[in-house]
Amino acid sequence: MRNRRLTLLRRCLLSTTSSNDSECFSNALEASHVPPSDLRDSDGGSEDDENEQGSLRRCVVTRERAAPELMLRFVVGPDRGLVPDLNARLPGRGIWLSARRDVLETARTRGVFARAARGQVVIPSDLVAVIESGLARRVVEILGLARRAGQSVSGYAKVREWIEARQVGLIVQASDGSPDECARLLSGARDLPVVKPLTALSLGHVFGRERVVHAALRRGALATRLQQESERFAGVAGAVTLRASDISDDRVEQADK
């Protein structure tokens, strides 16, 4: 399994100048979805520094530490091509970045990856777009999983019922939804986290409807994962995530500014 995965990375990373860059990197991202038991290598380089803070990782650009699930991991393939590892499971020395668009651009344009890898690294010109697309896909996948597992509802009335029953772990709002309607929905629920990663059309596609503006997830692992992925996506896409306590009585700032 590991040899097959490395072969895929080698084929995808022979060149970053062809028109197939995005497809290759998508394939590489898919290759990162492997069970933890299949891993044989662990992150190197700054591992001693990481161990001082338990499971925290240090960004090679900002030098700030954060939980790995809120950061971006990269590895260098056999042919020195940079591989984004959004699932943090590929073997090899990990290069960690804060999940922010400006940090990605700094690392891409100022030789940060090469210094961290201690050698030449081939970086695709559309790296930020590839990461943004991959994170958006993960948000959609988690939402779809929550819907199929009966851990989510959509629509103003149903979401409001869950809020009143104190069943909600995460509110999902369409990024192009009405701020006033969002404020009304969240009345009396100021402590709930709110994310706005997708448009109403995209949310509708997940829930099998034409448009969805309001959705909610029950408390639990899926709500936690979706909030983490939404925060990573927001940082790379240049958006923001909100908490209900950040929302005024009259307005809700849109998260896709």
Backbone hydrogen bonds, N-H to C=O, Kabsch-Sander energy under -0.5 kcal/mol:
donor,donor_aa,acceptor,acceptor_aa,energy
5,R,1,M,-2.1
6,L,2,R,-2.5
7,T,3,N,-2.2
8,L,4,R,-1.9
9,L,5,R,-2.1
10,R,6,L,-2.5
11,R,7,T,-2.2
12,C,8,L,-2.1
13,L,9,L,-1.6
14,L,11,R,-0.8
21,D,18,S,-1.0
24,C,20,N,-2.5
25,F,21,D,-2.6
26,S,22,S,-2.2
27,N,23,E,-2.2
28,A,24,C,-2.3
29,L,25,F,-2.4
30,E,26,S,-2.2
31,A,27,N,-1.7
32,S,28,A,-0.6
32,S,29,L,-1.1
33,H,30,E,-1.6
34,V,32,S,-1.9
38,D,35,P,-2.2
39,L,36,P,-1.8
46,S,44,G,-1.9
50,E,46,S,-2.1
51,N,47,E,-2.6
52,E,48,D,-1.1
53,Q,49,D,-0.5
53,Q,50,E,-1.5
54,G,51,N,-1.5
56,L,53,Q,-1.5
57,R,66,A,-2.8
59,C,64,E,-2.9
60,V,96,W,-2.4
63,R,59,C,-1.6
66,A,57,R,-2.1
70,L,67,A,-1.9
71,M,68,P,-1.7
72,L,97,L,-2.9
74,F,95,I,-1.9
75,V,83,V,-2.3
77,G,75,V,-0.5
77,G,81,G,-3.4
80,R,77,G,-2.1
82,L,122,V,-2.6
83,V,75,V,-3.2
85,D,73,R,-3.2
86,L,84,P,-0.5
88,A,85,D,-1.7
95,I,74,F,-2.7
96,W,94,G,-0.5
97,L,72,L,-2.6
99,A,70,L,-0.7
100,R,98,S,-2.4
101,R,235,G,-2.2
104,L,100,R,-2.3
105,E,101,R,-2.3
106,T,102,D,-2.2
107,A,103,V,-2.5
108,R,104,L,-2.3
109,T,105,E,-2.2
110,R,106,T,-1.7
112,V,107,A,-0.8
113,F,107,A,-1.0
115,R,111,G,-1.9
116,A,112,V,-2.5
117,A,113,F,-2.4
118,R,114,A,-1.0
119,G,114,A,-2.1
122,V,80,R,-3.3
123,I,121,V,-0.6
125,S,16,T,-0.5
127,L,124,P,-1.2
130,V,126,D,-2.3
131,I,127,L,-2.4
132,E,128,V,-2.7
133,S,129,A,-2.4
134,G,130,V,-2.3
135,L,131,I,-2.5
136,A,132,E,-2.2
137,R,133,S,-2.0
138,R,134,G,-1.7
139,V,135,L,-2.0
140,V,136,A,-2.1
141,E,137,R,-2.4
142,I,138,R,-2.2
143,L,139,V,-2.3
144,G,140,V,-2.5
145,L,141,E,-2.2
146,A,142,I,-2.5
147,R,143,L,-2.2
148,R,144,G,-2.4
149,A,145,L,-1.9
150,G,147,R,-1.3
151,Q,146,A,-2.9
152,S,146,A,-0.6
153,V,216,A,-1.8
155,G,214,H,-2.6
159,V,155,G,-2.4
160,R,156,Y,-2.4
161,E,157,A,-2.0
162,W,158,K,-2.1
163,I,159,V,-2.3
164,E,160,R,-2.4
165,A,161,E,-1.7
166,R,163,I,-1.3
167,Q,162,W,-2.5
168,V,162,W,-0.6
169,G,217,L,-3.5
170,L,217,L,-1.5
171,I,193,P,-2.4
172,V,215,A,-2.8
173,Q,171,I,-0.5
173,Q,195,V,-2.8
174,A,213,V,-2.3
175,S,198,L,-3.0
177,G,174,A,-1.8
182,C,178,S,-2.0
183,A,179,P,-2.1
184,R,180,D,-1.9
185,L,181,E,-2.2
186,L,182,C,-1.8
187,S,184,R,-1.3
189,A,186,L,-2.5
192,L,189,A,-1.3
194,V,242,L,-2.9
195,V,171,I,-2.3
203,L,199,T,-2.5
204,G,200,A,-2.3
205,H,201,L,-1.9
206,V,202,S,-1.5
207,F,203,L,-1.9
208,G,204,G,-0.5
208,G,205,H,-0.7
209,R,204,G,-3.2
212,V,200,A,-1.8
215,A,172,V,-2.1
216,A,153,V,-2.2
217,L,170,L,-2.5
218,R,151,Q,-2.4
219,R,167,Q,-1.2
224,T,220,G,-2.0
225,R,221,A,-2.7
226,L,222,L,-2.6
227,Q,223,A,-2.1
228,Q,224,T,-2.2
229,E,225,R,-2.7
230,S,226,L,-2.5
231,E,227,Q,-2.0
232,R,228,Q,-2.1
233,F,229,E,-2.7
234,A,230,S,-2.8
235,G,231,E,-2.0
236,V,232,R,-2.0
237,A,233,F,-3.1
238,G,234,A,-0.9
239,A,234,A,-2.6
240,V,255,A,-2.1
242,L,194,V,-2.0
244,A,192,L,-2.9
245,S,190,R,-1.1
246,D,243,R,-1.9
247,I,244,A,-1.7
248,S,251,R,-0.8
257,K,254,Q,-0.7
